[in-house]
Amino acid sequence: MAAPVRTRHDPLLMKLLLVEDDFDLAGALSRSLAARGFEVLCCADGKEALAAARRTVFDVITLDLSLPGLDGLEVLRRLRDGGSTTPVLALTARAAVTDRIAGLEAGADDYLAKPFDLDELVARLRALTRRVGRDGQLRCGALYREPGTGVFYNDALPLDLSQREAELLRLLMSRVDRVVSKEELRTQVFADTGEQQVQADAVEVVVHRLRKKLVGTNAEIVTLRGVGYLLCDGDSMAAQKGGAPR
């Protein structure tokens, strides 16, 4: 197995874990991304990538889903099961919609099919890193989550959240400005019950309680009827609409 390729270390660069088993493509991407403001660590194997992601805090991960040994989907699942909130962009030659859905459900934050344009890749990576603080904290408005402890704060004030409220908020914060389905929230937030079914309005109850605790954070949970929920910065949304957030 070839040694990981790392670009020059610079604490001001965005740290990227590039997981790609095509050595020519990995080398070309590493050089191009380094020239565009990324510090790149390149791994060609799923197990190697998983170990790297666990020992180093990255700003973003690009992950090929077709890897030797431990495939990309399993790497994703293990990262998320271990509590990692690092944004992941899945790169794959698989074009089927079912494959894309599998990647997103396993924990990918975005998806880009090969072949792709470098400018689009860079734009998507920068969009993902804007959703998460450079120190690894999930952020939205004045709301943030400390990765080491899992505690949520409104500026410096910790929020008193139940286990279900915290899990639901973590899921929404990991995908700021993106819709999370009600079904996904139900299965994740109530996974510890061991029950096949929970009351249909259980997620709505948790969301209702959580909204009260987010007052003053500028983070707003928006309901999209029949689709799901999304978390957004209320001030940003107001600016886009040209008025106060609803």
N, C-alpha and C positions, 0 to 999 in steps of 0.2 A: 504494500500500500504506500502510495507516495505521501510525503510529508505535506501538511497543510501549507498553503501559500498565503503569506500575510504581507500586506502592504505596509509602508512606513507608518509607525505609530505617531499619532498626533491627537492629543486629548480634545482638540476642537473639531475634529472630523467626526462624522456620524459613523458609528461602528456597525458594520454589516457582516453577518454570517452568510456566505454564499455556498449553498449545498448543491453541487452539480458534479455528476460522474463523467461528463464529457470533458476531458482535460483541455482540449483545444478551446472549447467554448468557455470553460471556467477561466482559463488564462486571459482570453480576450475580454471577457466581462470584468475581471479583476482590474485589468489595466484601464479600461474605459471608466469604470466606476470610481477608481482612485483619482482619476483626472477630474472627476466631477464632485469631489468633496466627501468621498467615503473612505473609511479605513476598512479594508476587506480581509476577512479570514475565509479561506476557501477549503471546504471539505468535500471529499468524493464518496463518502460512505455514511450510511445512516447512523450506525453506532458511534462513529467518530463525531458526527455532527451533533448527536444528542449529548455526548460528553462535553463538547465544546460549549453548547448552549447552557449546560448546567453549571459550568465553572466560570463563565464569563457573561457579563451583562452586555447585551447587544441592543442597539437602537431598533434594528429591524433584521429579519431573516428572509432570504429568498430560498425556497426549498423545492427542488425537483422531486416530483412524486414517484418517479421510476428510478429507484436506487437499488444497488446490489445489497444483499444481506437484509438489513432493516429498511423497509420501504418508507417513502415519505409520509404516507397516511399514518403509519404506526409511530413514526417520529413525532408527528403532530399530536397524536392522541397522548403519548407519554409526556410530552411537554406540557400540554394543558392539564392532564391529570396531576402533574407535579406542581401546578400552580403558576406556571409561566404565563405572563401576559404580554410578552414581547410580540409585536405585530409580525405576522408571517404572510409573505406573498408567495403563493404556490405557482411554480413554473412547470409546465408539462406539455408534452406533445399530444396528450389525450384531448380529443375534441368533443366527446360525447357529453351531453348535459348531465347525465347521471354521474360521470366522473367528476365534473365540476362541483356538483352538489355534494358528493362524497368528501371532497377536499374541504369545502366550506363547513360541512357538518363536523369534520374532524378537528376543526379549530383554525383554519386559514382565515385571514382577514380580507384577502383579496386573491384574485386569480388571473393569470396571464398565460395564454396559450402560445406555444412555439409554432412557427417563428414569430418573434416580436420585434418591435422597433425600440431601439435603445432609449430614445427620448421618452417614449411612453413608459418604459420600465422605470426610468429615473423619476418621472412625474408621479407614478404610483407609489414609489418608495418614499418620496418626500411627503406625499399626502398621508401615508401611514405614520411616519415619524411625527407629523404635526399633531396627531391624535394622542400621542404618549409623550410625557415629559422626558427630557434627555437623561434624567437620573433614574428612569425606569418607573416613575410614578404615573399612574393613570390620572388624567386631569380632564376637567370640564368646568369652565367658569372658575369659581373659587373652591370647587370641590376637587379633592385629590385623594388617592389611595397610596399609603406607604407600602412598598413592595415587601419590605422585611417583616413587617408586623401584620399587614393586611388591614390596618386601621384606616378608616375614612375620616378626612378632616374637612372642615369648612374654614379655610385659611389655617389658623393655628388651633382651632377648636375641634376636638375629636367628636364625632357623631356617635350617639348611642343607638346602635342598630342591632336588631335581632339577627340570628343566623340566616334566616330566609331573606330578610331585607338586605343584608350584606351580600349574599350570593347573587340576588337579583340585580343589585346595583353594580356588582363586579362585572356581570355579563353585559349590562348595558354600557358601562364605561369602556369595556374592551372593544366596543364597536360604536363609538361616538358618531352621531349623524348617520348611522345605518340602522335599518329596521331589524329587530330581533323578534321572531315569531312568538306568539303566545304559547304555542305548543312546546317550543324549545325551552322557554322560560319555565313552563310547568314541569317538564321532565328533569331539568337541571336543578331547579330550586327545591323541588320536593323529592329528589332522588333518594334521600336518606329515609324516607318513610317505608320503603319496601312494598308500597301499594301500587297496584297497576293503574288505579284511577284515584284522582282527588277531585274535590268539588270543582265544577266548571268555573266558578267565580273565585277560586283560591288565589290565582295570580292577580286578579283585580283588587282583592283585599290587600295583598302585600304592596301593590303599587300605590293604592290609596294611602296607606300608612307611610310609605316612603316619601311620597310627595310632601307631606307635612314636615318631614324632617329635613327636606332639601330647601326649605324656605330660607332665603338669604344667601344661597350659594350661586345663584344665577344658572344653575343646572336645572333643566326642565325635562320632565318625562312627557313625551307627546304620544297620545294614543291614536293609532291609525285603525279605525274600525274594520274588523274582519281580516286584518293583516298582522298587527303586532304593535310593538312599542319601540320608540327610539329616544335616546338621551341627547340633548343638544344644549349648547350655550345660549341661554335666553337673550343675552345682549346681542350676540351675533345674529340670532334669528330676527330680533327686532330691527337691527340695522338693515338686514336684507329686505324686510317687509316695509321699512320706512315708518315703523311705529313701534309701540310698546308690545312686548310679548304677551300673548293671551294666556 
